[in-house]
Amino acid sequence: MIMKKRKSALSFALAASMALSLLGCGSGSTPSSESAKDNSKSVKELTMWYQENRAMIPAIEQRVADFNKTYEGQYHLNIEFIPRGSSYAYEDKVNSAASAGILPDLLALDGPNLSNYAANGIIIPITDYISDESKEDMLPSSLLQNTYQNQIYAVSINEAVSLFYYDKTIFEEHGFRIPENPDDAYTLDEVYEMAKEVATPEVAGIKIIMDKGEGLIYGLSPFFYSADAPLLSEDGSKAEGYVNSPASVETASVLQRFFTEKLANIDPTPTEYQDGKAAMWIAGNTGVIKQFKDFPDLNWGATYLPKAGDHMVSNCGSWTLGISKDCKDPDSAYVALEFMTNSDSTRLYGDLGGYPPARKSAYENNSLWDEYPYNMAKEQLFEAAIPRPKTPVYTVLSSKFAETMLDIFTGSDPKESLDALAIYIDEEYARFQSSMK
């Protein structure tokens, strides 16, 4: 395992290596005075992969440029944007590169995949690099997400959180109440009754499905958690008795009604809500608010996520940045990692990309996140956020959970479907354990 040198040791080592003209990949022979002079000016080249998220690319490119300017003559960061699509193309490329030993120095990854990447040695621990001050500045849910077996493996680039959007015109016509705080959030049963009241052949009562992959576990897991029905055991090793618990089955059954009674579409269009074809919408992230300006006729409102139990739970977790196993100089890589995830960076990602910052300090003197409805997103993240399940078999859980919920939404028995899911995940975890021996 690559261990961190203390900052003082790092500074000494860098100074010494510059004096000896051994920076870079030169031979071990003693260089001439002229070559030593040239090598002392060498720049450490670093590489980074990030998903091709169009909303975030301008901000990421800006911070890469800022880093290269700040550390001109010392480090140079090269960014490559990898397409992800609506499935797992990015993750497939990472796995292929990991097998071939050609990962970049810095690797962005979707937060819930961290346990899988850490357990399989794709990224390395960075706990010893992170100062107490930096750790204290992280949102608790982000820190929890990025920790595996008591080691921190990444730092969040940004956060994500859903809100509950509604058509203000329809709600005013029907006299529906608007929650005033998280404790007052709608219940799923209440949302079901509202959807029944407003649904027509032309307008769905609610849009629930974000996408048929990661969006399902991201969007739906808060309802299970709010019903005290975690999908896995706390250590991520067991699904039996959790994802198929009585509370889980009941939550799945409530969600099923929206689809079997045709209150929600199994195949909604990307802009179903914006086009006035759905009265309510559980949206993936606050970034959609920026898109509402393209729909001037949309009379929209927003409130807290609904709850399936007696307390509201918020989803959370987005992309993070770690150091890959193939990085030859983790000390230098961490300089870039820290810069790309510091308070200024994560604030810019929020300003330009619409994603909530992942650091507490980025919300200070930040009027955007004190204004409606961003203030509710902030409140959810600070007070009610629970990360998706932490397990080394998360990638399997995510895809299989999506498949199972789609089966339930199209009429399969919730208990039978969740029982089968529990068996499948536990068998997958057993295979993982065997492979690690």
C-alpha positions as CSV (number, residue, x, y, z in Angstrom):
1,M,0.0,0.0,0.0
2,I,1.3,3.5,-0.9
3,M,1.7,5.5,2.3
4,K,1.7,9.3,2.6
5,K,4.8,11.2,3.6
6,R,4.4,14.0,6.1
7,K,4.2,17.5,4.5
8,S,7.6,18.4,5.8
9,A,9.1,15.2,4.5
10,L,7.4,15.7,1.2
11,S,8.9,19.2,0.9
12,F,12.3,17.9,1.7
13,A,12.0,15.1,-0.8
14,L,10.9,17.4,-3.6
15,A,13.7,19.8,-2.8
16,A,16.3,17.1,-2.7
17,S,15.1,15.5,-5.9
18,M,15.2,18.8,-7.7
19,A,18.7,19.4,-6.5
20,L,19.7,15.9,-7.7
21,S,17.9,16.4,-11.0
22,L,15.9,13.2,-10.5
23,L,12.4,14.6,-11.1
24,G,10.5,12.7,-13.8
25,C,11.5,9.4,-15.3
26,G,15.2,10.0,-16.2
27,S,17.9,7.3,-15.8
28,G,19.9,6.8,-12.6
29,S,23.2,8.1,-14.1
30,T,24.6,11.4,-12.9
31,P,23.5,14.2,-15.2
32,S,25.6,17.0,-16.6
33,S,25.3,20.5,-15.1
34,E,23.3,21.6,-18.1
35,S,20.8,18.7,-17.9
36,A,20.5,19.2,-14.2
37,K,19.5,22.8,-14.8
38,D,16.9,21.7,-17.4
39,N,15.4,19.0,-15.2
40,S,15.1,21.4,-12.2
41,K,12.5,23.2,-14.3
42,S,10.6,20.1,-15.2
43,V,6.8,20.0,-14.7
44,K,5.0,17.1,-13.1
45,E,2.3,16.0,-15.5
46,L,-0.9,14.6,-13.9
47,T,-3.9,13.0,-15.5
48,M,-7.5,12.9,-14.5
49,W,-10.7,11.3,-15.8
50,Y,-14.2,12.7,-15.2
51,Q,-17.5,11.8,-16.7
52,E,-18.8,13.8,-19.7
53,N,-21.4,15.7,-17.7
54,R,-22.2,18.7,-19.9
55,A,-23.6,20.8,-17.0
56,M,-20.3,20.3,-15.1
57,I,-17.7,20.5,-17.8
58,P,-17.4,24.3,-17.9
59,A,-16.7,24.5,-14.2
60,I,-14.4,21.5,-14.2
61,E,-12.4,23.0,-17.1
62,Q,-12.2,26.3,-15.3
63,R,-10.8,24.8,-12.2
64,V,-8.3,22.7,-14.2
65,A,-7.1,26.0,-15.8
66,D,-7.0,27.6,-12.4
67,F,-4.9,24.8,-11.0
68,N,-2.4,24.9,-13.9
69,K,-2.0,28.6,-13.5
70,T,-1.6,28.4,-9.8
71,Y,1.0,25.7,-10.0
72,E,2.6,26.8,-13.3
73,G,6.1,25.4,-13.5
74,Q,5.4,22.7,-10.9
75,Y,2.4,20.7,-11.9
76,H,0.2,20.4,-15.0
77,L,-3.2,18.7,-14.9
78,N,-4.6,17.1,-18.0
79,I,-8.3,16.3,-17.9
80,E,-10.1,13.8,-20.1
81,F,-13.9,13.6,-20.2
82,I,-15.3,10.1,-20.6
83,P,-18.8,9.5,-21.9
84,R,-21.1,7.7,-19.5
85,G,-24.6,7.8,-21.2
86,S,-27.5,6.5,-19.1
87,S,-25.8,3.3,-18.2
88,Y,-22.4,2.3,-17.0
89,A,-20.0,3.1,-19.9
90,Y,-17.7,5.1,-17.7
91,E,-17.5,2.4,-15.1
92,D,-16.8,-0.2,-17.9
93,K,-13.9,1.9,-19.1
94,V,-12.5,2.2,-15.6
95,N,-12.7,-1.5,-15.0
96,S,-10.9,-2.2,-18.4
97,A,-8.2,0.4,-17.6
98,A,-7.7,-1.0,-14.1
99,S,-7.2,-4.5,-15.5
100,A,-4.6,-3.1,-18.0
101,G,-2.9,-1.0,-15.4
102,I,-3.5,2.3,-17.3
103,L,-5.7,4.3,-15.0
104,P,-5.1,8.0,-14.7
105,D,-3.6,9.5,-11.6
106,L,-6.9,11.1,-10.5
107,L,-10.1,9.1,-11.0
108,A,-13.5,10.6,-10.6
109,L,-16.2,8.1,-9.6
110,D,-19.8,8.1,-8.7
111,G,-19.9,8.1,-4.9
112,P,-21.9,5.0,-4.2
113,N,-19.4,3.0,-6.2
114,L,-16.6,3.9,-3.8
115,S,-16.8,0.8,-1.7
116,N,-16.5,-1.4,-4.8
117,Y,-13.5,0.6,-6.1
118,A,-11.8,0.6,-2.7
119,A,-12.5,-3.1,-2.0
120,N,-11.1,-4.0,-5.4
121,G,-8.0,-1.8,-5.0
122,I,-8.8,0.5,-7.9
123,I,-8.3,3.6,-5.7
124,I,-6.0,4.0,-2.7
125,P,-6.6,5.3,0.8
126,I,-6.0,9.0,1.3
127,T,-6.9,9.4,5.0
128,D,-3.4,10.5,6.0
129,Y,-3.4,13.3,3.4
130,I,-6.5,15.0,4.6
131,S,-6.2,17.7,7.3
132,D,-8.6,17.8,10.3
133,E,-9.8,21.2,9.0
134,S,-10.6,19.8,5.6
135,K,-12.4,16.8,7.1
136,E,-14.5,19.1,9.3
137,D,-15.5,21.1,6.3
138,M,-17.0,18.1,4.5
139,L,-20.7,17.5,4.6
140,P,-21.3,14.5,7.0
141,S,-23.1,12.5,4.3
142,S,-20.2,13.0,1.9
143,L,-17.6,12.0,4.4
144,L,-19.6,8.8,5.2
145,Q,-20.0,8.0,1.6
146,N,-16.3,8.3,0.9
147,T,-15.2,6.1,3.8
148,Y,-14.7,2.4,3.5
149,Q,-13.5,0.3,6.4
150,N,-12.5,3.4,8.4
151,Q,-10.3,4.8,5.6
152,I,-11.2,7.8,3.4
153,Y,-10.7,7.0,-0.3
154,A,-12.0,10.1,-2.0
155,V,-13.2,13.6,-1.6
156,S,-16.5,14.8,-3.1
157,I,-16.5,17.1,-6.1
158,N,-20.1,18.1,-5.5
159,E,-23.3,16.8,-3.9
160,A,-26.7,15.9,-5.3
161,V,-30.2,16.0,-3.8
162,S,-33.7,15.6,-5.1
163,L,-36.7,17.9,-4.5
164,F,-40.4,17.4,-5.0
165,Y,-41.7,19.6,-7.7
166,Y,-45.4,20.4,-8.4
167,D,-47.6,22.3,-10.8
168,K,-48.7,25.3,-8.9
169,T,-51.7,25.9,-11.0
170,I,-53.0,22.4,-10.5
171,F,-52.2,22.4,-6.8
172,E,-54.0,25.7,-6.3
173,E,-57.1,24.5,-8.2
174,H,-57.3,21.4,-5.9
175,G,-56.4,23.3,-2.7
176,F,-53.5,21.0,-1.8
177,R,-51.4,22.0,1.2
178,I,-47.7,22.9,0.9
179,P,-45.3,21.5,3.5
180,E,-43.5,24.2,5.6
181,N,-40.6,22.1,6.9
182,P,-39.2,18.6,6.6
183,D,-41.3,17.3,9.5
184,D,-44.3,18.5,7.6
185,A,-43.3,16.7,4.4
186,Y,-45.9,14.9,2.4
187,T,-46.3,11.2,3.1
188,L,-46.3,8.8,0.2
189,D,-49.9,7.9,0.9
190,E,-50.8,11.6,0.7
191,V,-48.9,11.9,-2.6
192,Y,-50.8,8.9,-3.9
193,E,-54.1,10.4,-3.0
194,M,-53.2,13.7,-4.7
195,A,-52.0,11.8,-7.8
196,K,-55.3,10.0,-8.0
197,E,-57.2,13.3,-7.8
198,V,-55.3,15.1,-10.5
199,A,-54.4,12.4,-13.0
200,T,-56.1,12.5,-16.4
201,P,-55.5,10.6,-19.6
202,E,-53.4,13.5,-20.8
203,V,-51.5,14.4,-17.6
204,A,-49.8,11.9,-15.3
205,G,-50.3,12.3,-11.6
206,I,-46.6,12.1,-10.9
207,K,-43.3,11.4,-12.6
208,I,-41.2,9.1,-10.4
209,I,-38.7,7.4,-12.7
210,M,-35.5,9.3,-13.4
211,D,-33.8,6.6,-15.4
212,K,-33.9,2.9,-15.4
213,G,-30.4,2.5,-14.0
214,E,-28.7,4.2,-11.1
215,G,-31.6,6.8,-11.0
216,L,-33.9,4.2,-9.4
217,I,-31.9,3.4,-6.3
218,Y,-30.9,7.0,-6.0
219,G,-34.5,8.3,-6.3
220,L,-36.3,5.6,-4.4
221,S,-33.9,4.6,-1.5
222,P,-35.0,7.6,0.6
223,F,-38.5,6.2,0.9
224,F,-37.1,2.9,2.1
225,Y,-34.9,4.6,4.7
226,S,-37.7,6.9,5.9
227,A,-39.8,3.7,6.5
228,D,-36.9,2.3,8.6
229,A,-36.2,-0.2,5.8
230,P,-32.5,0.0,4.9
231,L,-31.7,-2.0,1.8
232,L,-28.7,-3.7,3.3
233,S,-27.1,-4.3,6.8
234,E,-25.0,-1.4,8.0
235,D,-21.7,-3.1,7.0
236,G,-23.1,-3.9,3.5
237,S,-22.7,-7.6,3.9
238,K,-26.3,-8.8,4.1
239,A,-29.5,-8.2,2.1
240,E,-31.7,-10.9,3.6
241,G,-34.0,-9.4,6.2
242,Y,-33.3,-5.9,4.9
243,V,-34.2,-5.3,1.3
244,N,-37.1,-7.8,1.8
245,S,-38.1,-6.8,5.3
246,P,-41.9,-6.2,5.9
247,A,-41.2,-2.5,5.8
248,S,-39.4,-2.8,2.5
249,V,-42.2,-4.8,1.0
250,E,-44.8,-2.3,2.2
251,T,-42.8,0.6,0.7
252,A,-42.4,-1.2,-2.6
253,S,-46.2,-2.0,-2.6
254,V,-47.0,1.7,-2.1
255,L,-44.8,2.7,-4.9
256,Q,-46.2,0.0,-7.1
257,R,-49.7,1.5,-6.9
258,F,-48.6,4.6,-8.8
259,F,-47.8,2.5,-11.9
260,T,-50.4,-0.3,-11.7
261,E,-53.1,2.4,-11.4
262,K,-51.6,4.4,-14.2
263,L,-50.8,7.5,-12.1
264,A,-47.2,7.4,-13.2
265,N,-45.6,6.3,-16.5
266,I,-43.1,3.6,-16.7
267,D,-41.6,5.3,-19.7
268,P,-41.9,9.0,-19.1
269,T,-40.4,11.5,-21.6
270,P,-37.4,13.4,-20.4
271,T,-39.4,16.6,-20.1
272,E,-42.8,15.1,-19.1
273,Y,-43.1,17.5,-16.1
274,Q,-41.8,20.6,-17.9
275,D,-44.2,20.0,-20.8
276,G,-47.2,20.0,-18.4
277,K,-47.7,16.3,-18.8
278,A,-47.2,15.4,-15.1
279,A,-48.6,17.3,-12.1
280,M,-45.7,16.3,-9.7
281,W,-42.1,15.3,-10.2
282,I,-39.4,13.8,-7.9
283,A,-36.4,15.1,-9.8
284,G,-32.9,13.9,-9.6
285,N,-31.1,17.2,-8.7
286,T,-31.5,20.9,-8.3
287,G,-29.7,21.5,-11.6
288,V,-33.1,21.0,-13.3
289,I,-34.2,24.4,-11.9
290,K,-31.8,26.1,-14.4
291,Q,-33.6,24.3,-17.2
292,F,-37.1,25.6,-16.2
293,K,-36.3,28.9,-17.9
294,D,-36.7,27.1,-21.2
295,F,-40.3,26.4,-20.3
296,P,-41.8,29.9,-19.7
297,D,-45.4,28.5,-19.4
298,L,-44.4,26.2,-16.5
299,N,-45.9,27.4,-13.2
300,W,-43.7,25.3,-10.9
301,G,-43.2,25.0,-7.2
302,A,-41.0,22.9,-5.0
303,T,-41.0,21.3,-1.6
304,Y,-39.3,18.6,0.5
305,L,-39.1,15.0,-0.5
306,P,-42.1,12.9,0.6
307,K,-41.7,10.3,3.3
308,A,-42.8,6.7,3.6
309,G,-42.5,6.6,7.4
310,D,-42.7,9.2,10.2
311,H,-39.5,11.1,9.2
312,M,-38.2,12.5,5.9
313,V,-35.0,11.2,4.5
314,S,-33.1,12.9,1.7
315,N,-31.0,11.2,-1.0
316,C,-27.5,12.5,-1.5
317,G,-24.2,11.6,-3.0
318,S,-22.6,12.5,-6.3
319,W,-19.2,12.3,-7.9
320,T,-16.0,12.2,-5.9
321,L,-12.3,12.3,-6.7
322,G,-9.7,9.6,-5.7
323,I,-6.2,8.6,-6.5
324,S,-5.9,5.5,-8.6
325,K,-3.8,2.4,-8.0
326,D,-1.8,3.2,-11.1
327,C,-0.6,6.6,-9.9
328,K,3.1,6.7,-9.6
329,D,3.3,9.8,-7.4
330,P,0.3,10.1,-5.0
331,D,1.9,13.0,-3.2
332,S,1.7,15.2,-6.3
333,A,-1.7,13.8,-7.3
334,Y,-3.1,14.8,-3.9
335,V,-2.1,18.4,-4.5
336,A,-4.4,18.4,-7.6
337,L,-7.1,16.4,-5.8
338,E,-7.2,18.9,-2.9
339,F,-7.4,21.9,-5.3
340,M,-10.2,20.3,-7.4
341,T,-12.3,19.6,-4.3
342,N,-11.6,22.6,-2.2
343,S,-14.3,25.1,-1.1
344,D,-13.8,27.4,-4.1
345,S,-14.0,24.5,-6.5
346,T,-17.2,23.0,-5.1
347,R,-18.8,26.4,-4.9
348,L,-18.1,27.0,-8.5
349,Y,-19.5,23.6,-9.4
350,G,-22.7,24.7,-7.7
351,D,-22.8,28.1,-9.4
352,L,-22.2,26.9,-12.9
353,G,-23.5,23.3,-12.8
354,G,-26.4,23.7,-10.3
355,Y,-25.1,20.9,-8.0
356,P,-25.0,21.5,-4.3
357,P,-21.5,22.1,-2.9
358,A,-19.9,19.3,-0.9
359,R,-18.3,21.5,1.7
360,K,-20.0,23.4,4.4
361,S,-17.9,26.6,3.9
362,A,-19.1,26.8,0.3
363,Y,-22.6,27.7,1.6
364,E,-21.3,30.6,3.7
365,N,-22.1,34.0,2.2
366,N,-23.7,32.1,-0.7
367,S,-27.0,33.7,-1.4
368,L,-28.1,31.1,-4.0
369,W,-28.4,28.4,-1.4
370,D,-30.3,30.6,1.0
371,E,-33.0,31.3,-1.6
372,Y,-36.1,29.2,-2.5
373,P,-36.0,26.4,-3.4
374,Y,-32.3,25.9,-3.0
375,N,-32.6,26.5,0.7
376,M,-34.7,23.3,1.0
377,A,-32.1,21.3,-0.8
378,K,-29.4,22.7,1.6
379,E,-31.7,21.8,4.6
380,Q,-32.2,18.3,3.4
381,L,-28.4,17.8,2.9
382,F,-27.5,19.2,6.2
383,E,-30.2,17.5,8.3
384,A,-31.7,14.5,6.6
385,A,-29.2,13.0,4.0
386,I,-28.4,9.3,4.0
387,P,-26.0,7.9,1.4
388,R,-27.0,5.0,-0.8
389,P,-25.9,1.5,0.6
390,K,-22.2,1.1,1.2
391,T,-21.1,-2.3,-0.1
392,P,-18.4,-3.7,-2.3
393,V,-21.1,-5.3,-4.5
394,Y,-22.9,-2.0,-5.0
395,T,-22.6,-2.0,-8.8
396,V,-24.5,-5.3,-8.8
397,L,-27.0,-4.1,-6.2
398,S,-27.8,-1.0,-8.2
399,S,-28.5,-2.7,-11.5
400,K,-30.4,-5.6,-9.9
401,F,-32.5,-3.2,-7.6
402,A,-33.5,-1.3,-10.7
403,E,-34.5,-4.4,-12.5
404,T,-36.5,-5.6,-9.5
405,M,-38.3,-2.3,-9.0
406,L,-39.2,-2.2,-12.7
407,D,-40.7,-5.7,-12.4
408,I,-42.7,-4.6,-9.4
409,F,-43.9,-1.5,-11.2
410,T,-45.1,-3.7,-14.0
411,G,-47.1,-6.0,-11.7
412,S,-44.8,-8.6,-10.1
413,D,-45.4,-9.5,-6.5
414,P,-43.4,-7.1,-4.3
415,K,-42.5,-9.7,-1.6
416,E,-41.5,-12.4,-4.1
417,S,-39.4,-10.0,-6.1
418,L,-37.6,-8.6,-3.1
419,D,-37.0,-12.0,-1.7
420,A,-35.3,-13.0,-5.0
421,L,-33.3,-9.8,-4.9
422,A,-32.1,-10.5,-1.4
423,I,-30.9,-14.0,-2.4
424,Y,-29.2,-12.7,-5.4
425,I,-27.3,-9.9,-3.6
426,D,-26.2,-12.2,-0.7
427,E,-24.9,-14.8,-3.2
428,E,-23.0,-12.0,-5.0
429,Y,-21.5,-10.8,-1.7
430,A,-20.4,-14.4,-0.9
431,R,-18.7,-14.6,-4.3
432,F,-16.9,-11.4,-3.6
433,Q,-15.7,-12.7,-0.2
434,S,-14.4,-15.8,-1.8
435,S,-12.5,-13.9,-4.4
436,M,-10.7,-11.9,-1.8
437,K,-9.3,-14.9,0.0
